[in-house]
């Protein structure tokens, strides 16, 4: 059963074999508890293009997504996204977060997952379970 949804920072750090993230996430992967949003594929790909050997790293990312399940967007997730944006708009809510972050949050809420992230904005999403990691673990 999947329990954790990896945001861009943790997914990239795992791909780059950052020891702290590898030791945290590997047990989740072994128990099939780690997932991500397919949108993280795009964000991590953008990051990889700034590094040496981007094609090789891209292949490694695709291999990693064989172990970290990528959720694709569904109509219920997109409807949750719309509801979240309305709920978070000022003056009713704490203010909007980025669109991709809102889609990730909607995915986590629809699938009852904890978002594993280094981005404090997720704390503003009502009802979202967040595991906030220190930024020093970022790639």
TORDO-452109 format. One record per residue (C-alpha): x, y, z; residue in one letter. Coordinates in nm, 4 decimals. Layout:
<atoms>
<atom px="X" py="Y" pz="Z" rest="A"/>
...
</atoms>
This chain:
<atoms>
<atom px="0.0000" py="0.0000" pz="0.0000" rest="X"/>
<atom px="0.1418" py="0.3369" pz="-0.0981" rest="X"/>
<atom px="0.1792" py="0.5900" pz="0.1817" rest="X"/>
<atom px="0.4219" py="0.8604" pz="0.0627" rest="X"/>
<atom px="0.4184" py="1.0945" pz="-0.2370" rest="X"/>
<atom px="0.7666" py="1.2250" pz="-0.3197" rest="X"/>
<atom px="0.7918" py="1.5854" pz="-0.4323" rest="X"/>
<atom px="1.0626" py="1.7037" pz="-0.6743" rest="X"/>
<atom px="1.3416" py="1.7647" pz="-0.4208" rest="X"/>
<atom px="1.3293" py="1.4241" pz="-0.2523" rest="X"/>
<atom px="1.2867" py="1.2432" pz="-0.5854" rest="X"/>
<atom px="1.5896" py="1.4218" pz="-0.7357" rest="X"/>
<atom px="1.7939" py="1.3624" pz="-0.4198" rest="X"/>
<atom px="1.7072" py="0.9930" pz="-0.4323" rest="X"/>
<atom px="1.8077" py="0.9781" pz="-0.7983" rest="X"/>
<atom px="2.1399" py="1.1460" pz="-0.7178" rest="X"/>
<atom px="2.1973" py="0.9008" pz="-0.4289" rest="X"/>
<atom px="2.2032" py="1.1593" pz="-0.1503" rest="X"/>
<atom px="2.2688" py="0.9365" pz="0.1539" rest="X"/>
<atom px="2.0120" py="1.0884" pz="0.3921" rest="X"/>
<atom px="1.7301" py="1.0570" pz="0.1401" rest="X"/>
<atom px="1.8368" py="0.7132" pz="0.0207" rest="X"/>
<atom px="1.8292" py="0.5815" pz="0.3788" rest="X"/>
<atom px="1.4891" py="0.7427" pz="0.4408" rest="X"/>
<atom px="1.3161" py="0.6396" pz="0.1183" rest="X"/>
<atom px="1.4672" py="0.2983" pz="0.0396" rest="X"/>
<atom px="1.2634" py="0.1176" pz="0.3097" rest="X"/>
<atom px="0.9482" py="0.2779" pz="0.1681" rest="X"/>
<atom px="1.0421" py="0.1573" pz="-0.1793" rest="X"/>
<atom px="1.1041" py="-0.1952" pz="-0.0512" rest="X"/>
<atom px="0.7556" py="-0.1952" pz="0.1049" rest="X"/>
<atom px="0.5989" py="-0.0410" pz="-0.2111" rest="X"/>
<atom px="0.4992" py="0.2657" pz="-0.0086" rest="X"/>
<atom px="0.6745" py="0.5312" pz="-0.2229" rest="X"/>
<atom px="0.5008" py="0.7096" pz="-0.5069" rest="X"/>
<atom px="0.5285" py="1.0373" pz="-0.6925" rest="X"/>
<atom px="0.3296" py="1.2425" pz="-0.9406" rest="X"/>
<atom px="0.4151" py="1.2103" pz="-1.3077" rest="X"/>
<atom px="0.4503" py="1.5885" pz="-1.2933" rest="X"/>
<atom px="0.7670" py="1.5366" pz="-1.0876" rest="X"/>
<atom px="0.9136" py="1.3603" pz="-1.3907" rest="X"/>
<atom px="0.8951" py="1.6915" pz="-1.5784" rest="X"/>
<atom px="1.0399" py="1.8959" pz="-1.2929" rest="X"/>
<atom px="1.3245" py="1.6532" pz="-1.2236" rest="X"/>
<atom px="1.3952" py="1.6324" pz="-1.5983" rest="X"/>
<atom px="1.4334" py="2.0098" pz="-1.6093" rest="X"/>
<atom px="1.6798" py="1.9898" pz="-1.3200" rest="X"/>
<atom px="1.8745" py="1.7034" pz="-1.4811" rest="X"/>
<atom px="1.9266" py="1.9095" pz="-1.7962" rest="X"/>
<atom px="2.1490" py="2.1402" pz="-1.5897" rest="X"/>
<atom px="2.3815" py="1.8526" pz="-1.4900" rest="X"/>
<atom px="2.6421" py="1.6520" pz="-1.6773" rest="X"/>
<atom px="2.5200" py="1.3428" pz="-1.8671" rest="X"/>
<atom px="2.1514" py="1.4416" pz="-1.8740" rest="X"/>
<atom px="2.0535" py="1.1551" pz="-2.1064" rest="X"/>
<atom px="2.2059" py="0.8960" pz="-1.8768" rest="X"/>
<atom px="2.0406" py="1.0565" pz="-1.5744" rest="X"/>
<atom px="1.7076" py="1.0645" pz="-1.7609" rest="X"/>
<atom px="1.7289" py="0.6892" pz="-1.8158" rest="X"/>
<atom px="1.8079" py="0.6439" pz="-1.4474" rest="X"/>
<atom px="1.5000" py="0.8512" pz="-1.3593" rest="X"/>
<atom px="1.2800" py="0.6292" pz="-1.5755" rest="X"/>
<atom px="1.4271" py="0.3220" pz="-1.4076" rest="X"/>
<atom px="1.3614" py="0.4770" pz="-1.0660" rest="X"/>
<atom px="0.9966" py="0.5284" pz="-1.1614" rest="X"/>
<atom px="0.9765" py="0.1516" pz="-1.1865" rest="X"/>
<atom px="1.0242" py="0.1460" pz="-0.8076" rest="X"/>
<atom px="0.8592" py="0.4762" pz="-0.7118" rest="X"/>
<atom px="0.5097" py="0.4517" pz="-0.8570" rest="X"/>
<atom px="0.4149" py="0.7544" pz="-1.0731" rest="X"/>
<atom px="0.0537" py="0.8660" pz="-1.0340" rest="X"/>
<atom px="-0.0992" py="1.0074" pz="-1.3496" rest="X"/>
<atom px="-0.3633" py="1.2788" pz="-1.3272" rest="X"/>
<atom px="-0.7251" py="1.1660" pz="-1.3126" rest="X"/>
<atom px="-1.0530" py="1.3551" pz="-1.3274" rest="X"/>
<atom px="-1.1053" py="1.3259" pz="-0.9485" rest="X"/>
<atom px="-0.7550" py="1.4677" pz="-0.8880" rest="X"/>
<atom px="-0.8230" py="1.7575" pz="-1.1227" rest="X"/>
<atom px="-1.1568" py="1.8256" pz="-0.9545" rest="X"/>
<atom px="-0.9813" py="1.8217" pz="-0.6145" rest="X"/>
<atom px="-0.7288" py="2.0689" pz="-0.7614" rest="X"/>
<atom px="-1.0133" py="2.3049" pz="-0.8528" rest="X"/>
<atom px="-1.1669" py="2.2717" pz="-0.5063" rest="X"/>
<atom px="-0.8309" py="2.3362" pz="-0.3380" rest="X"/>
<atom px="-0.7680" py="2.6503" pz="-0.5415" rest="X"/>
<atom px="-1.1096" py="2.7873" pz="-0.4479" rest="X"/>
<atom px="-1.0576" py="2.6940" pz="-0.0823" rest="X"/>
<atom px="-0.7103" py="2.8475" pz="-0.0627" rest="X"/>
<atom px="-0.7854" py="3.1781" pz="-0.2361" rest="X"/>
<atom px="-0.7699" py="3.4819" pz="-0.0156" rest="X"/>
<atom px="-0.9633" py="3.6120" pz="0.1698" rest="X"/>
<atom px="-1.1165" py="3.2682" pz="0.2540" rest="X"/>
<atom px="-0.7892" py="3.0767" pz="0.2670" rest="X"/>
<atom px="-0.4158" py="3.1162" pz="0.3262" rest="X"/>
<atom px="-0.3413" py="3.2059" pz="-0.0364" rest="X"/>
<atom px="-0.2619" py="3.0008" pz="-0.3422" rest="X"/>
<atom px="0.0475" py="2.7891" pz="-0.3956" rest="X"/>
<atom px="0.1938" py="2.6996" pz="-0.7348" rest="X"/>
<atom px="-0.0236" py="2.5105" pz="-0.9806" rest="X"/>
<atom px="0.1995" py="2.2024" pz="-0.9952" rest="X"/>
<atom px="0.2217" py="2.1970" pz="-0.6148" rest="X"/>
<atom px="-0.1573" py="2.2191" pz="-0.5973" rest="X"/>
<atom px="-0.1871" py="1.9265" pz="-0.8404" rest="X"/>
<atom px="0.0568" py="1.7258" pz="-0.6272" rest="X"/>
<atom px="-0.1430" py="1.8117" pz="-0.3144" rest="X"/>
<atom px="-0.4669" py="1.7099" pz="-0.4880" rest="X"/>
<atom px="-0.3085" py="1.3780" pz="-0.5857" rest="X"/>
<atom px="-0.1960" py="1.3150" pz="-0.2279" rest="X"/>
<atom px="-0.5380" py="1.4028" pz="-0.0878" rest="X"/>
<atom px="-0.7193" py="1.1818" pz="-0.3398" rest="X"/>
<atom px="-0.4912" py="0.8874" pz="-0.2608" rest="X"/>
<atom px="-0.4566" py="0.9563" pz="0.1143" rest="X"/>
<atom px="-0.0792" py="0.9994" pz="0.0910" rest="X"/>
<atom px="0.1727" py="1.2065" pz="0.2857" rest="X"/>
<atom px="0.3663" py="1.4526" pz="0.0692" rest="X"/>
<atom px="0.7404" py="1.4231" pz="0.1320" rest="X"/>
<atom px="0.8884" py="1.7598" pz="0.0438" rest="X"/>
<atom px="1.1315" py="2.0392" pz="0.1198" rest="X"/>
<atom px="0.8729" py="2.3026" pz="0.0227" rest="X"/>
<atom px="0.6968" py="2.4685" pz="0.3160" rest="X"/>
<atom px="0.4112" py="2.5883" pz="0.0927" rest="X"/>
<atom px="0.2483" py="2.2463" pz="0.1230" rest="X"/>
<atom px="0.1781" py="2.3198" pz="0.4912" rest="X"/>
<atom px="-0.0817" py="2.5724" pz="0.3755" rest="X"/>
<atom px="-0.2961" py="2.3086" pz="0.2053" rest="X"/>
<atom px="-0.5948" py="2.2224" pz="0.4267" rest="X"/>
<atom px="-0.6071" py="1.8588" pz="0.5347" rest="X"/>
<atom px="-0.2800" py="1.7609" pz="0.3628" rest="X"/>
<atom px="-0.0357" py="1.5336" pz="0.5458" rest="X"/>
<atom px="0.3164" py="1.6702" pz="0.4979" rest="X"/>
<atom px="0.6586" py="1.5359" pz="0.5919" rest="X"/>
<atom px="0.8802" py="1.8435" pz="0.5642" rest="X"/>
<atom px="1.2490" py="1.7608" pz="0.5142" rest="X"/>
<atom px="1.5377" py="2.0008" pz="0.5794" rest="X"/>
<atom px="1.6523" py="2.1810" pz="0.2659" rest="X"/>
<atom px="2.0141" py="2.0791" pz="0.3271" rest="X"/>
<atom px="1.9172" py="1.7368" pz="0.1921" rest="X"/>
<atom px="1.8265" py="1.8930" pz="-0.1407" rest="X"/>
<atom px="2.0423" py="1.7949" pz="-0.4412" rest="X"/>
</atoms>
